Amino acid sequence: MGQEVVRQESPKDPGKRSRLWQHQDSFNVLKENRGTRKVEGLILDMRRAKGNNSTSIVKMNSGTKRSYDDFSGRITHANKENFKVGAIEKMKNLMLLQLDYATFCGSYKKLPKKLRLLRWHGFSLKSIPRDVPLQKLVVLDLRYSKLKEVWDGFKVVGSLKILDLSYSLELIKTPDFEGLPSLESLLLSGCLSLTHICKSILYLERLVLLDVSDCRSLRDIPCLPGSLESLKMKGCPNLGGLGRVQCLAPCSLSSLLVNIDVSGCNLFNNSFPEDWGNLFSLKFLDISSNHITSLPGCVKSLPSLEVLNVAGKVQPTPNTTFFAVYGCGKLCAVEGCFKLESIKNIDKKIIRYLGLESILEKEMGFRLEDKQNAYTKEVSIKISYEFGIFSTYVLGKTLPCFRYRETGSTISFRVPSYPKGSRISGLNVCFLSTAYSRESLIWDVEVNNKTKAVVWKYTPTVRVTCKQMSNFKYIWLSLWRTGNLLDDGDEIVVGISLSGSYVVDECRVNFLYDYDEVQEDNQNEMDEEKRDTNCMFNQISWTDRLQIEISDYVHSGKTYCFKIGGATDVPNIEGISDLIVDWWGLRADRRCRYIEAGVPGAI
């Protein structure tokens, strides 16, 4: 309707309308030099002209030739039309001008002086002529241009707020920013030839966004202004080649920054400073696809961090509410939160307490005492540790000889009297299941202390993906550090729920007493214990403690759901509301993180 209203301003003469957005109307007005003072906005896109073909070819680092759109997602167009700048001169009131992939000849100083927005994708000149009147320009969008420099020499454009030079593949230098005092957004992504940014960027007191993503030749970013809120440096591999990156130093970063993306920048641990305590506002940080082996110390000092994207073995900060580890197929630990390790890196006490020792002997013929045993090299069993729960999943048909046993998925019992001088320090829960398909197995285990009105619901982060045929047996073993949850006479109900076609054949429960721990410590394992108390990152020790453990959540009348997000909400039990607890003790949402292992007999 709005377009029709404008068309009615001059049905037969488009040059007398206030707005020209139809390509053919704009083309005719420019070609026939029929523009007037009434035109305030004009849009021309030569990609719509018939007969245009993609002509720009970019030679990438690999040496292979690719079309321009392989990198930028866009296709540049050559056209034989050559308009005259004089055709625009008559449009004295023109404020919005879009000339995508159009070429002009003549003096550019004849462009209207009231221009507020100039968009010229595929701008064909090597620099903007100095005589172009840009006094009132607010937005300059020259994406996919052939610029080598923005303009020749120094130029003042006091009103300019947005400068977009993205995917200008030949751009080698940025302008002197002292002439752009009002600049708020500087977009340079995909400028493959750009090696440096002018140091005068420090004086842009209003700059809030800097995007240099995929500037593959960029070697340095100078100190940045204190107004900056978003810094995007994704895919700048030459930044990390010089060691510590200057722009990441605390003195170079604004305390107002909310978002930093330095993924794929060839960064190492020493590329980061010691401390980022001045970044009070930072909420989103992406350091993925770098050579970082552990979380840089500066990240741990971020008080407001909400989203941390990483690739590798790292430790999130306590305030992190979402930790993205997608695509990290080899991730085996989040320090202080989660570990997944091969049996050869597990404290022998844990193997015994789990009941795994007897299964190794009965099902596989291995003895734990034989340190030269092949199981340390060949048995593909892994043990996970999260929320104070050790667990593993193996192929087999024989459960450990635990105290309580029941056919099916539920088992009830009362906590017996303690042996003299001891208390319960752990609870064993295990089950035998049969699978009737190859689908992944996800399961929940619920420990309900009816006497204390406390319910623990645990959904393991690890899920099992099996390549075996159907009708095979799996054993899940777990050991829960229960703290003071279990007392003499407490009525306990343990329930197991499996996904898909899996069925629970039998479940068993046992207790670990602190007396057992003392007996174990008296055995001749002093050397190993000394090693374990060091809490090596790639090992799981009985002495390890996590940021969040189930033994911290024992308030009467509460149901605690220990999981990383979840596909569905757990229904209330007897009117008790659920409290979802993730790795950091926070209420989790529907985000999940799974570790998959398709090795038969392993998680």
C-alpha positions in Angstrom: 0.0 0.0 0.0 2.9 2.3 0.9 4.5 1.7 -2.4 1.3 2.4 -4.3 0.9 5.7 -2.4 4.4 6.7 -3.6 3.8 5.5 -7.2 0.7 7.8 -7.3 2.9 10.8 -6.6 3.9 10.6 -10.3 2.4 7.5 -12.0 4.1 8.1 -15.4 7.3 9.8 -14.3 9.3 7.8 -11.7 11.9 10.7 -11.5 9.3 12.8 -9.7 8.6 10.3 -6.9 10.1 10.6 -3.4 11.3 7.1 -3.3 12.6 4.7 -6.0 13.1 1.2 -4.9 12.1 -0.8 -8.0 15.3 -1.7 -9.9 13.9 -0.9 -13.3 12.5 2.5 -12.3 15.8 3.5 -10.8 17.7 2.1 -13.8 15.6 4.2 -16.2 15.8 7.4 -14.2 19.6 7.1 -14.0 20.1 6.0 -17.6 17.8 8.7 -19.0 19.0 11.4 -16.5 15.4 12.1 -15.4 16.0 12.6 -11.6 14.5 15.6 -9.8 14.6 17.3 -6.4 11.7 15.3 -5.3 13.7 12.0 -5.0 14.8 11.4 -1.4 15.7 7.7 -1.7 16.9 5.5 -4.6 17.8 1.8 -4.7 19.6 0.2 -7.6 20.9 -3.3 -7.6 22.7 -4.3 -10.8 22.6 -8.0 -9.8 19.0 -7.9 -11.1 20.1 -6.7 -14.5 19.8 -9.4 -17.1 23.0 -11.1 -18.4 25.2 -10.5 -15.4 27.6 -13.2 -14.4 29.9 -13.9 -11.5 33.4 -12.7 -12.5 35.4 -12.3 -9.4 37.8 -15.1 -8.5 39.7 -15.2 -5.2 42.9 -17.2 -4.8 42.8 -18.6 -1.2 45.7 -19.7 1.0 45.4 -23.3 -0.2 46.4 -22.3 -3.7 43.1 -23.4 -5.2 40.9 -21.0 -7.0 37.5 -20.4 -5.5 34.7 -18.1 -6.6 34.1 -15.1 -4.4 30.9 -16.6 -2.9 32.9 -19.6 -1.5 34.3 -17.2 1.0 31.8 -14.4 1.5 28.6 -16.1 0.5 28.1 -13.4 -2.1 28.7 -13.2 -5.9 30.2 -10.1 -7.4 28.8 -9.0 -10.8 30.2 -7.3 -13.7 27.9 -5.2 -15.9 28.4 -3.3 -19.1 26.3 -0.4 -17.9 28.2 2.8 -17.0 26.1 5.5 -15.5 27.1 9.2 -15.2 27.4 10.8 -11.8 25.6 13.8 -13.3 22.4 11.7 -13.3 22.4 11.9 -9.5 23.3 15.6 -9.4 19.7 16.7 -10.0 18.5 14.8 -6.9 19.5 17.6 -4.5 17.4 16.2 -1.6 18.6 12.6 -1.9 19.3 11.2 1.6 19.3 7.4 1.0 21.3 6.0 -1.9 21.9 2.3 -2.7 24.0 1.5 -5.8 24.9 -2.1 -5.5 27.5 -3.3 -8.2 26.9 -0.2 -10.3 29.7 1.7 -12.0 29.7 5.5 -12.6 31.9 8.0 -14.4 32.4 11.6 -13.8 33.1 13.9 -10.9 31.9 12.5 -7.6 31.7 15.9 -6.0 28.4 16.3 -7.7 26.8 13.8 -5.4 24.0 15.3 -3.2 25.3 16.9 0.0 22.3 15.7 2.1 23.2 12.0 1.8 22.7 10.2 5.1 23.0 6.6 4.0 25.3 5.5 1.2 25.3 1.7 0.3 27.5 0.7 -2.6 28.2 -3.0 -2.6 30.9 -3.9 -5.1 32.2 -0.3 -5.2 34.8 -0.5 -8.1 37.3 2.2 -7.2 40.5 1.7 -5.2 39.6 4.6 -2.9 36.8 7.0 -2.4 37.5 10.3 -4.1 38.3 13.1 -1.6 35.8 15.5 -3.2 32.8 13.3 -2.4 30.5 15.4 -0.2 29.9 13.2 2.9 29.4 16.0 5.5 26.0 14.6 6.7 26.6 10.9 6.1 25.6 8.6 9.0 26.0 5.1 7.4 28.6 4.1 4.8 28.2 0.5 3.6 30.8 -0.5 1.0 30.8 -4.3 1.5 32.5 -6.4 -1.3 34.2 -3.4 -2.6 37.6 -3.2 -4.5 38.9 -0.6 -2.1 42.6 -0.7 -1.2 42.2 2.3 1.2 39.0 4.1 2.2 40.1 7.5 0.9 43.4 9.0 -0.2 44.8 10.9 2.8 42.9 12.3 5.8 39.2 13.1 5.7 36.7 14.3 8.3 33.2 12.8 8.3 32.0 14.0 11.6 28.5 12.5 11.5 29.4 9.0 10.4 28.3 6.3 12.9 28.5 3.0 10.9 31.3 2.1 8.6 31.0 -1.3 6.9 33.8 -2.5 4.7 33.3 -6.2 5.1 34.7 -8.6 2.5 36.7 -5.8 0.7 39.3 -8.3 -0.2 41.9 -5.8 -1.4 41.7 -3.4 1.5 45.2 -3.0 3.1 44.7 -0.1 5.5 42.0 1.5 7.6 41.4 5.2 7.6 42.7 7.7 10.2 40.0 7.4 12.8 40.6 10.9 14.1 38.4 12.1 11.2 35.5 9.9 12.3 34.8 11.1 15.9 31.2 9.8 16.0 31.9 6.2 14.7 29.9 3.6 16.7 30.3 0.4 14.5 33.3 -0.6 12.5 32.8 -3.7 10.4 35.8 -5.2 8.7 35.1 -8.9 8.6 36.5 -10.9 5.7 39.1 -8.2 4.6 41.7 -10.8 3.6 44.5 -8.3 2.8 44.2 -6.1 5.9 47.3 -6.5 8.1 47.0 -3.6 10.6 44.4 -1.3 12.1 45.3 2.4 12.6 46.2 3.2 16.2 43.9 6.2 16.1 41.1 3.7 16.8 41.8 4.4 20.4 40.3 7.9 20.1 36.9 6.6 19.0 35.1 7.4 22.2 31.7 6.2 20.9 32.8 2.9 19.3 30.7 0.0 20.6 31.3 -2.7 18.0 34.5 -3.8 16.2 34.2 -6.8 13.9 37.4 -8.1 12.3 36.3 -11.7 11.9 38.1 -13.7 9.2 40.7 -11.0 8.6 43.2 -13.7 7.9 46.2 -11.4 7.4 45.6 -9.3 10.4 48.7 -9.4 12.6 47.9 -6.9 15.3 45.1 -5.0 16.9 46.1 -1.9 18.8 44.7 -0.6 22.1 40.9 -0.2 21.8 38.6 2.5 23.2 37.0 2.3 26.5 33.5 2.5 25.0 33.7 -0.9 23.2 31.0 -3.4 24.0 31.5 -6.1 21.4 34.8 -7.4 20.0 34.6 -10.0 17.2 38.0 -11.5 16.1 36.9 -14.9 14.9 39.2 -16.6 12.4 42.2 -14.3 12.6 45.0 -17.0 12.6 47.9 -14.6 12.5 47.0 -12.8 15.7 48.3 -15.7 17.9 51.5 -16.1 16.1 53.2 -13.3 18.1 52.6 -14.7 21.6 50.5 -12.5 23.8 47.9 -10.5 21.9 48.1 -6.8 22.7 44.4 -6.1 22.3 43.6 -8.8 25.0 45.6 -7.0 27.7 43.5 -5.6 30.5 44.7 -2.1 29.7 43.5 -2.5 26.1 40.0 -3.8 26.8 36.9 -1.8 27.8 35.2 -2.6 31.1 31.9 -2.2 29.1 32.6 -5.2 26.9 29.8 -7.7 26.8 30.9 -10.0 24.0 34.4 -11.2 22.9 34.9 -13.8 20.2 38.5 -14.9 19.6 37.7 -18.4 18.2 40.1 -19.7 15.6 42.8 -17.1 16.2 45.7 -19.5 16.7 45.9 -18.6 20.3 47.8 -20.4 23.0 47.6 -20.3 26.8 50.2 -17.6 26.9 48.3 -15.5 24.5 46.0 -14.4 27.3 46.9 -12.0 30.2 46.9 -13.1 33.9 43.8 -11.2 34.8 40.6 -9.9 33.3 39.1 -8.6 36.5 38.3 -5.3 35.0 35.8 -6.8 32.5 32.9 -6.5 34.9 30.2 -6.6 32.1 31.5 -9.5 30.0 28.8 -12.1 29.5 29.7 -14.0 26.3 33.2 -15.4 25.5 34.2 -17.7 22.7 37.8 -19.1 22.8 37.1 -22.2 20.8 39.2 -23.6 18.0 42.5 -22.5 19.5 45.5 -24.3 21.0 44.3 -23.8 24.6 45.0 -26.8 26.8 43.4 -25.4 30.0 41.2 -22.4 30.9 43.3 -19.2 30.9 43.5 -17.7 34.4 42.0 -14.4 33.2 38.7 -16.2 32.3 38.3 -17.4 35.9 38.2 -13.8 37.1 35.1 -12.8 35.0 32.3 -12.0 37.5 29.4 -11.7 35.0 30.2 -14.4 32.5 27.1 -16.3 31.3 28.2 -18.1 28.1 31.6 -19.7 27.6 32.3 -21.5 24.3 35.4 -23.7 24.3 37.0 -26.7 22.6 39.2 -28.8 25.0 39.8 -29.5 28.6 38.8 -26.4 30.7 37.4 -25.3 34.0 34.4 -22.9 33.8 33.9 -20.1 36.3 31.4 -20.6 39.2 29.1 -17.9 37.7 28.9 -19.5 34.2 25.3 -20.5 33.5 25.8 -22.0 30.1 29.0 -23.9 29.0 29.0 -24.8 25.3 31.1 -27.8 24.5 29.5 -28.9 21.2 31.7 -30.8 18.8 34.3 -31.7 21.5 34.3 -35.4 20.8 37.4 -36.0 22.9 36.5 -33.8 25.8 37.0 -36.0 28.9 37.0 -33.4 31.7 35.6 -30.2 32.9 37.8 -29.5 35.9 35.9 -29.3 39.2 32.7 -30.5 37.5 33.1 -33.6 35.4 35.6 -36.4 34.5 35.5 -39.3 32.1 38.6 -41.4 32.2 39.9 -44.9 31.1 40.0 -47.5 33.8 43.9 -47.3 33.8 43.6 -43.8 35.2 41.2 -44.7 38.0 42.0 -45.0 41.7 41.9 -48.8 42.5 39.8 -48.1 45.5 37.0 -46.7 43.2 37.2 -49.9 41.1 36.8 -52.0 44.1 34.0 -49.9 45.7 32.0 -49.9 42.4 32.1 -53.7 42.4 33.9 -53.6 39.0 36.8 -55.7 40.3 34.6 -58.8 40.6 33.1 -58.2 37.1 36.6 -57.9 35.6 37.5 -61.3 37.1 34.3 -63.2 36.3 33.4 -61.7 32.9 36.9 -60.9 31.5 39.4 -63.0 33.5 41.4 -60.0 34.7 42.8 -59.5 38.2 43.2 -56.1 39.6 46.3 -57.0 41.7 48.3 -57.9 38.6 49.8 -54.5 37.6 51.0 -56.0 34.3 47.4 -56.9 33.5 46.2 -56.4 30.0 43.2 -54.5 31.2 45.3 -51.4 31.7 45.9 -51.4 28.0 43.1 -53.2 26.3 39.9 -53.1 28.2 37.9 -50.1 26.9 36.1 -49.3 30.1 35.7 -45.7 31.2 34.5 -44.3 34.5 32.6 -41.0 34.8 32.6 -38.8 37.9 30.1 -36.0 38.4 27.9 -34.7 41.3 29.9 -36.9 43.7 28.8 -40.0 41.7 31.2 -42.5 40.2 29.7 -44.7 37.5 30.5 -47.0 34.6 28.7 -49.3 32.1 30.0 -52.6 30.8 28.9 -55.6 28.9 28.1 -58.5 31.1 25.5 -60.7 32.8 26.7 -61.0 36.4 26.0 -58.3 39.0 28.3 -57.8 42.1 27.2 -59.6 45.3 25.5 -56.6 46.9 23.3 -56.7 50.0 19.9 -55.9 48.5 18.6 -57.3 45.2 15.3 -57.2 43.4 14.0 -58.3 40.0 12.8 -55.4 38.0 13.5 -51.7 38.2 12.6 -50.8 41.8 14.1 -51.9 45.1 13.0 -50.9 48.6 14.8 -51.4 52.0 15.5 -49.9 55.4 19.0 -48.7 56.3 20.4 -51.3 58.7 22.3 -50.5 61.9 25.8 -49.4 61.4 28.8 -51.7 62.3 30.3 -50.5 65.5 32.2 -47.3 65.2 31.3 -46.6 61.5 28.9 -44.7 59.4 27.6 -45.0 55.8 29.7 -42.9 53.5 28.5 -44.2 50.1 25.6 -46.0 48.4 26.1 -48.5 45.6 23.3 -48.7 43.0 23.7 -51.1 40.0 21.3 -52.7 37.5 21.4 -55.3 34.7 19.5 -54.4 31.5 18.7 -56.0 28.2 18.6 -54.0 25.0 16.4 -55.0 22.1 17.8 -52.5 19.6 20.9 -50.4 18.8 19.4 -47.1 20.0 21.2 -44.9 22.5 20.5 -45.5 26.1 19.5 -42.7 28.5 18.5 -43.5 32.0 17.5 -41.9 35.3 18.1 -43.2 38.8 16.0 -42.0 41.7 17.0 -42.4 45.4 14.0 -41.5 47.6 14.6 -41.2 51.3 11.0 -41.4 52.4 11.9 -40.9 56.1 13.6 -37.6 55.4 11.4 -36.6 52.5 14.5 -36.1 50.3 14.6 -37.3 46.7 17.7 -37.4 44.4 17.1 -37.9 40.7 20.3 -38.4 38.6 20.5 -38.3 34.8 24.1 -39.2 33.8 25.7 -36.9 31.4 27.2 -39.9 29.6 24.8 -41.9 27.3 25.6 -45.2 25.8 25.6 -45.7 22.0 26.0 -49.4 21.3 27.1 -51.1 18.0 26.1 -54.5 19.2 23.2 -56.5 17.9 20.0 -56.5 19.9 19.3 -58.8 22.9 22.5 -58.0 24.7 23.1 -57.4 28.4 24.6 -54.3 30.0 25.6 -53.6 33.6 25.6 -50.2 35.1 27.6 -49.6 38.3 27.5 -46.5 40.5 28.8 -45.3 43.8 27.1 -42.3 45.4 28.8 -40.2 48.1 25.8 -39.8 50.3 27.2 -37.7 53.2 24.6 -37.7 56.0 21.6 -38.6 53.9 21.3 -42.2 55.2 20.7 -42.9 58.8 19.8 -46.1 60.7 16.2 -47.1 60.0 15.6 -44.7 57.0 13.1 -46.1 54.4 14.7 -46.0 51.0 13.3 -46.6 47.5 15.6 -46.8 44.5 14.0 -46.7 41.0 15.6 -46.9 37.6 14.0 -45.7 34.4 15.5 -46.6 31.0 14.7 -45.1 27.5 13.5 -46.9 24.5 13.6 -50.6 24.2 15.9 -51.2 27.2 14.5 -53.2 30.1 15.8 -53.5 33.7 16.2 -57.2 34.6 17.5 -56.8 38.1 18.8 -54.0 40.4 21.0 -54.2 43.5 22.0 -51.9 46.3 24.9 -51.9 48.8 26.5 -49.6 51.4 30.0 -48.3 51.7 31.0 -47.6 55.3 33.8 -45.3 56.4 35.2 -48.4 58.2 35.8 -49.9 54.7 37.8 -46.8 53.7 40.0 -47.2 56.8 40.6 -50.9 56.0 41.4 -50.0 52.4 43.9 -47.3 53.4 45.8 -49.9 55.5 46.6 -51.9 52.4 50.0 -51.5 50.7 49.0 -48.7 48.3 50.9 -45.8 49.8 52.6 -44.8 46.6 49.4 -44.7 44.7 47.6 -42.8 47.4 50.4 -40.2 47.3 49.8 -39.8 43.6 46.0 -39.6 44.0 46.0 -36.9 46.5 47.6 -34.6 43.9 44.3 -34.8 42.0 45.9 -35.1 38.6 43.6 -33.7 36.0 43.6 -36.8 33.8 42.9 -39.2 36.7 40.0 -39.9 38.9 40.9 -40.3 42.6 38.8 -41.2 45.6 40.1 -38.0 47.2 38.8 -35.8 44.4 36.1 -33.3 45.3 33.8 -31.4 42.9 32.2 -28.0 43.0 28.8 -29.7 43.3 28.2 -33.0 45.1 24.9 -34.7 46.0 25.8 -34.7 49.7 25.3 -30.9 49.8 21.6 -31.3 48.8 19.8 -32.9 51.7 17.1 -30.5 52.7 13.9 -32.2 53.8 10.9 -31.8 51.5 13.0 -31.2 48.4 13.4 -33.1 45.1 16.8 -32.5 43.5 17.3 -33.4 39.8 21.0 -33.7 39.1 21.5 -33.4 35.3 22.8 -31.0 32.7 19.6 -29.5 31.4 17.1 -32.1 30.2 14.9 -33.1 27.4 11.8 -33.1 29.6 10.8 -31.8 32.9 10.6 -34.3 35.7 7.1 -34.5 37.2 6.6 -33.6 40.8 6.4 -36.3 43.5 3.8 -36.0 46.2 3.6 -32.3 45.7 7.3 -31.7 46.2 8.7 -29.2 43.7 11.8 -30.1 41.6 15.1 -28.3 42.0 17.2 -28.9 38.9 20.9 -28.9 39.8 23.6 -28.7 37.1 27.4 -28.9 37.4 27.5 -25.5 39.1 24.6 -25.9 41.4 22.3 -23.7 39.3 18.9 -24.2 37.9 19.5 -25.7 34.5 17.4 -25.3 31.4 16.9 -27.6 28.5 20.5 -27.5 27.3 22.2 -30.9 27.4 25.8 -32.1 26.8 26.4 -35.7 26.0 29.5 -37.8 25.5 29.1 -40.6 23.1 31.2 -43.7 22.8 30.3 -46.4 20.3 32.8 -48.9 21.7 31.1 -52.2 22.8 31.5 -52.7 26.5 32.5 -49.1 27.2 31.0 -45.7 27.9 
